[in-house]
Amino acid sequence: MRLNRANRRAPRSIAEQIADACGLSIMEGRLRAGDRLIEQQVAERFSVSRGPVRDAFHILERRRLVDILPRRGAFVRSITLESVADQYGVRIALATYAAGHAARDPSPGLLAALERRLAEIRAAAEGPEGDPPAIAFALGRACHALVRAGGNELAEQIWAELNDHSFWTTLWKIPLEGATPEIRRRRADQFADTLAALRARRPDAAERSVRLWMEEGREGALEALRRMRPGPLAGPRPDARARPALAGPRAPAPQG
């Protein structure tokens, strides 16, 4: 499997691309809780040395998708619907708080940034297929802009921690919701309502608007995960009897 070794639009390391591919397999249920990831097999699959694979496993551990056990290797962690819902819940709380705070005195820079995000969302919503991951990315960037605008250092640290040290890094790349043109257009219209509330300096309306589309997104994502995975998201903790998993051959190609 070829990796994107040189792409100015996506300057991600080889290890990050491998981690993305294996992470998608975990979230989509092709790798199950307790499965072992084998360095050599993953390296052969992606035509790389074992060094980047080892780094990829540590990235997956940081994202809380695998456990690395001394002298035994990397094992897929149990991911439950409850843990996914918890990720959404914390993000919803932070984003709604930030939206209400920002609406009291929105800066021109914030409004301009959100206008750009709205344009991206509308563009990604077009066509019979659309681009659900692009919508998720634009909404995530919009929420991050709101959190930064709030000036609350702790809230921004928590947001960054969720992005960098959790399975959210993988989760948003799966088209879990926004799969139909109607839902995609609805998300664009809902975000336009959020922007209008900010421009009108209406904190309560801004909070309600953000909470609405984020909660709808959460429910859509949870339902999609229920349908996508062949069994319950939860699984056994890794133990000495855990069967090896050929992670590489079952992982999708990393995207640039």
C-alpha positions as CSV (number, residue, x, y, z in Angstrom):
1,M,0.0,0.0,0.0
2,R,1.4,3.4,-1.0
3,L,1.7,6.2,1.4
4,N,1.5,9.9,0.6
5,R,5.2,10.7,1.1
6,A,5.2,14.1,-0.5
7,N,2.1,16.3,-0.6
8,R,2.2,20.0,0.2
9,R,-1.5,20.0,1.0
10,A,-1.2,17.3,3.6
11,P,2.2,17.4,5.3
12,R,1.6,14.4,7.6
13,S,4.3,12.0,8.6
14,I,4.4,8.4,7.4
15,A,3.7,7.4,11.0
16,E,0.7,9.6,11.2
17,Q,-0.7,8.2,8.0
18,I,-0.3,4.7,9.2
19,A,-1.9,5.6,12.5
20,D,-4.8,7.2,10.6
21,A,-5.3,4.0,8.5
22,C,-5.2,1.6,11.5
23,G,-7.3,4.0,13.6
24,L,-10.1,4.0,10.9
25,S,-10.0,0.2,10.9
26,I,-10.5,0.2,14.7
27,M,-13.3,2.8,14.8
28,E,-15.1,1.0,11.9
29,G,-14.9,-2.3,13.6
30,R,-12.5,-4.2,11.2
31,L,-10.1,-4.4,14.1
32,R,-11.7,-5.5,17.3
33,A,-11.0,-5.0,21.0
34,G,-8.2,-7.3,22.0
35,D,-6.8,-7.7,18.5
36,R,-3.0,-7.5,18.4
37,L,-1.2,-5.2,15.9
38,I,2.0,-6.8,14.6
39,E,4.8,-4.4,13.6
40,Q,6.3,-6.5,10.9
41,Q,3.0,-7.2,9.1
42,V,1.9,-3.6,9.3
43,A,5.4,-2.6,7.9
44,E,5.1,-5.0,5.0
45,R,1.6,-3.8,4.2
46,F,2.6,-0.2,4.0
47,S,6.1,-0.9,2.5
48,V,8.0,0.9,5.3
49,S,10.5,-0.1,7.9
50,R,9.4,-1.0,11.4
51,G,10.4,2.4,12.8
52,P,7.5,4.4,11.5
53,V,5.1,1.6,12.4
54,R,6.4,1.7,16.0
55,D,5.9,5.5,16.0
56,A,2.4,4.9,14.6
57,F,1.5,2.5,17.4
58,H,2.6,5.2,20.0
59,I,0.3,7.7,18.2
60,L,-2.6,5.2,18.4
61,E,-1.8,4.8,22.1
62,R,-1.9,8.6,22.6
63,R,-5.3,8.6,20.8
64,R,-6.4,5.9,23.2
65,L,-7.1,3.4,20.5
66,V,-4.5,0.8,21.6
67,D,-2.7,-0.3,24.7
68,I,1.0,-1.0,24.4
69,L,2.0,-3.8,26.8
70,P,5.6,-4.4,27.7
71,R,7.1,-7.4,25.8
72,R,3.7,-8.2,24.3
73,G,2.9,-5.5,21.8
74,A,0.0,-3.2,20.9
75,F,-3.6,-4.3,21.5
76,V,-6.8,-2.7,20.3
77,R,-8.6,-1.0,23.2
78,S,-12.3,-1.4,23.9
79,I,-14.2,1.6,22.4
80,T,-17.8,1.9,23.6
81,L,-20.7,3.9,22.4
82,E,-20.6,5.6,25.8
83,S,-17.1,6.7,25.4
84,V,-17.9,8.2,22.0
85,A,-20.9,9.9,23.4
86,D,-18.7,11.3,26.2
87,Q,-16.3,12.8,23.7
88,Y,-19.2,14.6,22.0
89,G,-20.7,15.7,25.4
90,V,-17.5,17.5,26.5
91,R,-17.1,19.1,23.1
92,I,-20.7,20.3,23.1
93,A,-20.3,21.8,26.6
94,L,-17.2,23.7,25.6
95,A,-18.5,24.9,22.3
96,T,-21.9,26.1,23.6
97,Y,-20.2,28.0,26.5
98,A,-17.7,29.5,24.0
99,A,-20.5,30.5,21.6
100,G,-22.4,32.3,24.3
101,H,-19.3,34.1,25.5
102,A,-18.3,35.1,22.0
103,A,-21.8,36.4,21.1
104,R,-21.4,39.1,23.8
105,D,-18.8,40.9,21.8
106,P,-17.8,39.0,18.6
107,S,-14.6,40.3,17.0
108,P,-14.4,41.0,13.3
109,G,-11.7,38.4,13.0
110,L,-13.9,35.7,14.5
111,L,-16.9,36.6,12.3
112,A,-14.7,36.5,9.2
113,A,-13.2,33.2,10.2
114,L,-16.7,31.7,10.7
115,E,-17.9,33.1,7.3
116,R,-15.1,31.2,5.7
117,R,-16.1,28.0,7.6
118,L,-19.7,28.5,6.4
119,A,-18.6,28.8,2.8
120,E,-16.6,25.6,3.2
121,I,-19.6,23.8,4.7
122,R,-21.9,24.9,1.9
123,A,-19.4,23.9,-0.7
124,A,-19.0,20.4,0.9
125,A,-22.8,20.0,1.1
126,E,-23.3,20.2,-2.6
127,G,-23.8,17.3,-5.0
128,P,-25.4,13.9,-4.5
129,E,-22.4,12.6,-2.5
130,G,-21.1,15.8,-0.9
131,D,-18.1,15.6,1.4
132,P,-19.2,14.7,5.0
133,P,-15.7,14.6,6.4
134,A,-15.0,18.1,5.0
135,I,-18.2,19.3,6.8
136,A,-17.0,17.7,10.0
137,F,-13.6,19.3,9.7
138,A,-15.1,22.8,9.0
139,L,-17.5,22.5,11.9
140,G,-14.6,21.4,14.1
141,R,-12.5,24.4,13.0
142,A,-15.4,26.7,13.7
143,C,-15.8,25.3,17.2
144,H,-12.1,25.7,17.9
145,A,-12.3,29.3,16.7
146,L,-15.1,29.9,19.2
147,V,-13.2,28.3,22.0
148,R,-10.1,30.4,21.2
149,A,-12.2,33.6,21.0
150,G,-13.5,33.0,24.5
151,G,-10.1,33.7,26.0
152,N,-10.5,30.8,28.5
153,E,-7.1,29.1,28.7
154,L,-8.4,26.0,30.5
155,A,-11.2,25.5,27.9
156,E,-8.7,25.8,25.1
157,Q,-6.4,23.3,26.8
158,I,-9.2,20.8,27.2
159,W,-10.2,21.3,23.5
160,A,-6.7,20.7,22.4
161,E,-6.3,17.6,24.6
162,L,-9.5,16.2,23.1
163,N,-8.2,16.7,19.6
164,D,-4.6,15.5,20.1
165,H,-4.9,12.8,22.8
166,S,-8.1,11.0,22.0
167,F,-9.8,8.9,19.3
168,W,-11.5,12.1,18.1
169,T,-8.6,12.6,15.7
170,T,-9.8,9.5,13.9
171,L,-13.5,9.7,14.6
172,W,-14.3,12.9,12.6
173,K,-12.7,11.4,9.5
174,I,-15.4,8.8,9.2
175,P,-18.6,10.0,7.4
176,L,-20.8,9.1,10.3
177,E,-23.5,11.7,9.6
178,G,-24.3,14.1,6.9
179,A,-24.6,11.1,4.5
180,T,-27.7,12.6,2.8
181,P,-28.1,15.9,0.9
182,E,-30.9,16.9,3.3
183,I,-28.7,16.5,6.4
184,R,-25.8,18.3,4.8
185,R,-27.9,21.3,3.8
186,R,-29.5,21.3,7.3
187,R,-26.0,21.5,8.9
188,A,-25.1,24.4,6.6
189,D,-28.3,26.2,7.5
190,Q,-27.9,25.5,11.2
191,F,-24.4,26.9,11.2
192,A,-25.7,30.0,9.3
193,D,-28.1,30.5,12.2
194,T,-25.2,30.3,14.6
195,L,-23.3,33.0,12.7
196,A,-26.4,35.2,12.6
197,A,-26.9,34.9,16.3
198,L,-23.2,35.9,16.9
199,R,-23.6,38.9,14.5
200,A,-26.8,39.9,16.4
201,R,-24.9,39.6,19.8
202,R,-27.5,37.1,21.1
203,P,-25.7,34.8,23.5
204,D,-28.7,32.6,24.3
205,A,-29.5,32.1,20.6
206,A,-25.9,31.3,19.8
207,E,-25.7,28.7,22.5
208,R,-29.0,27.1,21.5
209,S,-27.9,27.0,17.8
210,V,-24.5,25.4,18.5
211,R,-26.1,22.9,20.9
212,L,-28.7,21.9,18.3
213,W,-26.4,21.0,15.5
214,M,-23.8,19.4,17.7
215,E,-26.3,17.2,19.5
216,E,-27.9,16.2,16.2
217,G,-24.4,15.4,14.9
218,R,-23.8,13.2,18.0
219,E,-27.0,11.2,17.6
220,G,-26.3,10.7,13.9
221,A,-22.7,9.6,14.6
222,L,-23.8,7.1,17.3
223,E,-26.5,5.6,15.1
224,A,-24.0,5.3,12.2
225,L,-21.5,3.5,14.4
226,R,-24.2,1.1,15.6
227,R,-24.9,0.2,12.0
228,M,-21.3,0.2,10.8
229,R,-19.7,-2.2,13.3
230,P,-20.4,-5.9,13.2
231,G,-21.0,-6.2,16.9
232,P,-21.0,-4.1,20.1
233,L,-18.3,-1.4,20.3
234,A,-17.2,-2.8,23.7
235,G,-14.9,-5.8,23.8
236,P,-12.5,-7.7,26.1
237,R,-9.4,-6.2,27.5
238,P,-6.2,-7.6,25.9
239,D,-4.8,-10.7,27.6
240,A,-2.2,-13.3,26.9
241,R,-4.7,-15.3,24.8
242,A,-5.6,-12.4,22.5
243,R,-5.4,-13.5,18.9
244,P,-3.0,-11.7,16.5
245,A,-4.6,-9.3,14.0
246,L,-3.2,-8.6,10.6
247,A,-3.8,-4.9,11.0
248,G,-2.0,-3.7,7.8
249,P,-3.9,-5.8,5.2
250,R,-7.2,-4.7,6.6
251,A,-6.4,-1.0,7.0
252,P,-7.6,1.5,4.3
253,A,-5.1,3.6,2.4
254,P,-4.0,6.7,4.4
255,Q,-5.5,9.8,2.9
256,G,-3.4,12.8,2.1
